[in-house]
Amino acid sequence: MNGRAGERMSDFEVKPSQFDRRAEYERIARERAITEREATRVSRRALFRASAECLISASVGAVIIGAGWHTTDWEWGHICVLTGLIVGYGGITWALARAYRAGEERGDW
C-alpha cells in the first residue's frame, strides 16, 4: 500500500482530496464555458448592431443624395449631395467609433 512495485490497482488508495480537485476543475471549466458563451453573445450582438448602424447611415445618406439628383435646382441639388455624403460617412464613422469604444470598455481588445 505504500506504492511498492507489483501492487494491484484495487490496492491503490485514492485520497478524497484528489476527487475534490477534479470536481473543482470541472466546476471551473463549466464557469468558463458559460462566461465564454456570454462574452461571445455580447460581442456578436455589438457586431450586428454596428453593422446595422452603418447600413442605416449609408442608406439615409444615399436617399439624401438621390433627392439631390432628382431636383431641378442646381444649388439645392449640390447641397443635398454634400449633405448626403456628410450624413452617410459621418454616421458610419460615428457607429464604428462608438463600437470601438464599447469594445475597449468590455475588454474585447
QUILINUR-V622324 format. One line per field, one symbol per residue. ss: DSSP state (H for helix, E for strand, L for the rest). phi: phi as a letter, one per 20 degrees, with the letter a starting at -180 (. if undefined). burial: + if it has 16 or more other ideal C-beta (glycine too) atoms within 10 Angstrom, else -. A space follows every 10 residues. Layout:
ss = ???
phi = ???
burial = ???
This chain:
ss = LLLLLLLLHH HLLLLHHHHH HHHHHHHHHH HHHHHHHHHH HHHHHHHHHH HHHHHHHHHH HHHHHHHHHL LLLHHHHHHH HHHHHHHHHH HHHHHHHHHH HHHHHHLLL
phi = .enffnfeff efedfgffff ffffffffff ffffffffff ffffffffff ffffffffff fffffffffe eeefffffff ffffffffff ffffffffff ffffffnfb
burial = ---------- ---------- ---------- ---------- -----+---+ --++--++-- +--++--+-- ------+--+ +--+--++-- ++--+---+- --+------
